[in-house]
Amino acid sequence: MKLEKGDVAVVTGAASGIGFALAERFAKAGMHVVAADVEPGALDDAVTRLAKHDGEVIGVHTDVSKAEQVQALANSTVERFGGVHVVCNNAGVVSRSDPWLGPIEAWEWVVGVNLWGVIYGVRAFMPHMAIGGRGHIVNTASMAGLFPGLNPIYDATKHAVVAITENLYHDMRATNLNVGVSVLCPGWVRTALVDSERNWTGEGEVPPVGAALSAVEPHLRRALDEGLTPAAVADLVATCIEEDRFWVLTHPAWMPLASERWDSITEGVNPEPPKQVPGMPPRSQLMEEVLTALAAPPEG
Ligand SMILES: NC(=O)c1ccc[n+]([C@@H]2O[C@H](COP(=O)([O-])OP(=O)(O)OC[C@H]3O[C@@H](n4cnc5c(N)ncnc54)[C@H](O)[C@@H]3O)[C@@H](O)[C@H]2O)c1
């Protein structure tokens, strides 16, 4: 779908990182932008920065893990602009809690934002696009949606987002609705993702950082700091929308990790974790650091 001046784009998680870059990319194309985010101050700042471009910009405070808030986002978009052409279900979080020993609320929070947020977004916006006769939905998954081994909670949600989006693609084709569908699967991108817990909306207190996660965290921060710029990701997303490409793969060098995993499934071989994820230390070094962290007495 050609991105036209005056088209309307909705981006969730638009106050930071990839979401902000997507919103900025659409605003630079002269599109109207609805920026949705749960972090109020950051959302106001983002709207101010986005308003420098030609199209109109509105900010809508939205927690994507709440169905009624995502529906309200769709309603206010249609009320304000009369329709919607591009929707990026992009908001996402990662928890540093221990997935097996930490509180279940960490799972509920990440699943709420990363998975339910995408489901609510598709259900709230797709009918408007179908009626409008022209649209494109981009769901943000991750390379963690193509092979497991990074973080069980996060990986689970991103695998589900890939599966949902692929099904949505088939359904939009089968029904001849003029709604394109893409899934964004980035590797490391320079964003504030590791600090997701700043927007904790789960039950109770933010869970403590798990020992294994605390060992991995410095490497993760470095990998993200050295990652792709969000603007480069946004440019690729815009190209994929215009060329009707389903897979938005920002890090082709990572793809062997996915294909090796599928080869081992085909051969019926028991799973091996990736020996080395690009940008991270070798698995053996990481495991040593994790074991040292696990052996250390808990703080306090
Ligand atoms: N940064 C990476 O390396 C990377 C890699 C693969 C996938 N991703 C995915 O990219 C997406 C964007 O993340 P990012 O890296 O730009 O991180 P980020 O933290 O910079 O941006 C995420 C945005 O989502 C918002 N958000 C969090 N919870 C929300 C909620 N409940 N409702 C609405 N908004 C909420 C945050 O306020 C923030 O503005 C996520 O889905 C993430 O999983 C990121």
The ligand as a Tripos MOL2 file, in Angstrom:
@<TRIPOS>MOLECULE
LIG
   44    48     1     0     0
SMALL
NO_CHARGES

@<TRIPOS>ATOM
      1 N1         14.8210   -3.0330   21.1100 N.am      1 LIG1
      2 C1         15.0010   -4.2360   20.5980 C.2       1 LIG1
      3 O1         16.1420   -4.7270   20.4700 O.2       1 LIG1
      4 C2         13.8080   -5.0410   20.1420 C.ar      1 LIG1
      5 C3         14.0580   -6.2490   19.4720 C.ar      1 LIG1
      6 C4         12.9710   -7.0040   19.0500 C.ar      1 LIG1
      7 C5         11.6770   -6.5650   19.2870 C.ar      1 LIG1
      8 N2         11.4760   -5.3930   19.9530 N.ar      1 LIG1
      9 C6         10.0830   -4.9860   20.1820 C.3       1 LIG1
     10 O2          9.9000   -3.6610   19.7280 O.3       1 LIG1
     11 C7          8.7630   -3.0940   20.3740 C.3       1 LIG1
     12 C8          9.0810   -1.6990   20.8340 C.3       1 LIG1
     13 O3         10.0270   -1.7630   21.9060 O.3       1 LIG1
     14 P1         11.3140   -0.8140   21.9700 P.3       1 LIG1
     15 O4         12.4900   -1.6730   21.8140 O.co2     1 LIG1
     16 O5         11.1390    0.3730   21.1150 O.co2     1 LIG1
     17 O6         11.2710   -0.4390   23.5400 O.3       1 LIG1
     18 P2         10.9480    0.9500   24.2790 P.3       1 LIG1
     19 O7         10.8730    0.6030   25.7250 O.co2     1 LIG1
     20 O8         11.9010    2.0030   23.8570 O.co2     1 LIG1
     21 O9          9.5020    1.3250   23.7250 O.3       1 LIG1
     22 C9          8.3560    0.6030   24.1230 C.3       1 LIG1
     23 C10         7.1860    1.5690   24.2780 C.3       1 LIG1
     24 O10         6.0140    0.8140   24.6690 O.3       1 LIG1
     25 C11         5.3580    1.5350   25.6910 C.3       1 LIG1
     26 N3          4.5360    0.6450   26.5110 N.ar      1 LIG1
     27 C12         4.9420   -0.2240   27.4820 C.ar      1 LIG1
     28 N4          3.8810   -0.8100   28.0460 N.ar      1 LIG1
     29 C13         2.7820   -0.3330   27.4180 C.ar      1 LIG1
     30 C14         1.3950   -0.5670   27.5670 C.ar      1 LIG1
     31 N5          0.9060   -1.4050   28.5000 N.pl3     1 LIG1
     32 N6          0.5310    0.1030   26.7450 N.ar      1 LIG1
     33 C15         1.0110    0.9890   25.8270 C.ar      1 LIG1
     34 N7          2.3060    1.2620   25.6580 N.ar      1 LIG1
     35 C16         3.1860    0.6050   26.4450 C.ar      1 LIG1
     36 C17         6.4780    2.1910   26.4950 C.3       1 LIG1
     37 O11         6.0110    3.2800   27.2770 O.3       1 LIG1
     38 C18         7.4260    2.6090   25.3800 C.3       1 LIG1
     39 O12         7.1140    3.9080   24.9200 O.3       1 LIG1
     40 C19         8.3940   -4.0750   21.4890 C.3       1 LIG1
     41 O13         7.2890   -4.8660   21.0860 O.3       1 LIG1
     42 C20         9.6330   -4.9360   21.6290 C.3       1 LIG1
     43 O14         9.3320   -6.2000   22.1500 O.3       1 LIG1
     44 C21        12.5020   -4.6300   20.3820 C.ar      1 LIG1
@<TRIPOS>BOND
     1     1     2 1
     2     2     3 2
     3     2     4 1
     4     4     5 ar
     5     4    44 ar
     6     5     6 ar
     7     6     7 ar
     8     7     8 ar
     9     8     9 1
    10     8    44 ar
    11     9    10 1
    12     9    42 1
    13    10    11 1
    14    11    12 1
    15    11    40 1
    16    12    13 1
    17    13    14 1
    18    14    15 2
    19    14    16 1
    20    14    17 1
    21    17    18 1
    22    18    19 2
    23    18    20 1
    24    18    21 1
    25    21    22 1
    26    22    23 1
    27    23    24 1
    28    23    38 1
    29    24    25 1
    30    25    26 1
    31    25    36 1
    32    26    27 ar
    33    26    35 ar
    34    27    28 ar
    35    28    29 ar
    36    29    30 ar
    37    29    35 ar
    38    30    31 1
    39    30    32 ar
    40    32    33 ar
    41    33    34 ar
    42    34    35 ar
    43    36    37 1
    44    36    38 1
    45    38    39 1
    46    40    41 1
    47    40    42 1
    48    42    43 1
@<TRIPOS>SUBSTRUCTURE
     1 LIG1         1 GROUP 0 **** ****
